[in-house]
Amino acid sequence: MKINSIPPNEPPDLEELRKRQRNTLWPDTFANSRVFYTLLWKGSPDATLVQRIGMGLLGVIYLLEGYSFFATALAVFQGDYTGALKAAGGAGFLLLAGRACRNAFLRG
């Protein structure tokens, strides 16, 4: 008998939970991070309070990063491409921040 074998009378939810908690090898880490990024990008009306707080904090971090990109773009902008690239990066971070904050407050 294997140490990690599952008895036949366990509910299927427990099997799914065990699969999601195995995250030491590559395919498992990819599956777990996919769940996180799906929650961050699409949101969930059933998200827990901790998940909502985490999405809100990530949204604030992305918002600050976007503003800092715009501030450096305005300070450095001299008609060359570096200011435009920083402004584009700032716009991307601001869009990501808006999406994360929207999903943090999304209710069903």
N, C-alpha and C positions, 0 to 999 in steps of 0.2 A: 504494500500500500504506500502510495506517495504521501509525503508530508503535507503538500498543498492540495491534495485531492478534495473534491467537494462531495459531501454526502448527498445521496440521491434525493433526500427529502428537503433540501434547502430551497427557498423561494428563488425564482429567476432574477429578482432584483438584486439579491446578494451576489449572484454571479456577475452581473453587470458592474456592480460596485467594485468587486475584486479586479475586474479587467481594467477599470478606470484608474485604480490605485497602483497598478504595476507601471511604473514610469522610469525604469532604469535603462531600458534598451531603446533603440531608435524608433521602431514602429509605435511603441507605446507612448513615447514622449510626443510624437507627432499627433496621435489621436487625442491626447489630453490637451495639447495646446490648441488643437482645432476647436475643441469645445469652448475654450476661453475666447478665442478670436471670433467665433461665431456669436457668442454672447455679447462681446464688445461691439461687433459690427451690426448685427441684426437686432440685438436686444431681446428681452423676454419679459412678458407680463408677469411671469411667475418667479422672477429673480428674488433671491433673499435680500434682506437688508444689507448684509455684508457685501454681497455682490454689487448692489446699487451704490454703496459707499465707495467701493473700489473703482467702479466705472466713473463715478463723479470725480474721484481723485486723479485718475488717469486723464480725464477730460481737462481738468485744471492744469495738469502738467503740460499737456499738448497745447493748451491755450497760451501758457506762458512761453513755451518754446516758439510758437508762431509769432507772438509779439516781439520776442527777442530777435527772431530772424528779420522781421520787418524793420525793427529799429536799427539793426546793423546794415540792412540794405539801404535805408535812408541816409545813414551816416557815411557809407562807403560809396554810394552811387555817384559815378562821374561819367555816365554815359556808356560804360562798358558792360560786358556781360555778367560780371560778378554780382553786381547789384540786382540785376534782373533774376539771376539764379537764386539769390537769397530771398528775394520777394516771392518767387514761385514756391520755394520751400516753406516760407512762412504761410502762404495761402494753403498749402497742403496740410500743414499742421493745424491751422485754424479750422479747416473743414473736418479733419479728424476729431478735433476737440468738440466741435458742434455735434458731430454724430455720437460721440461717447457720452456727452452730457445729455443729449436727447434720450438716448437709450437708458441712462441712469434714472430718468424720471418717467419712463414709459410705463403706463399702467394698462391693464387689460380691459 
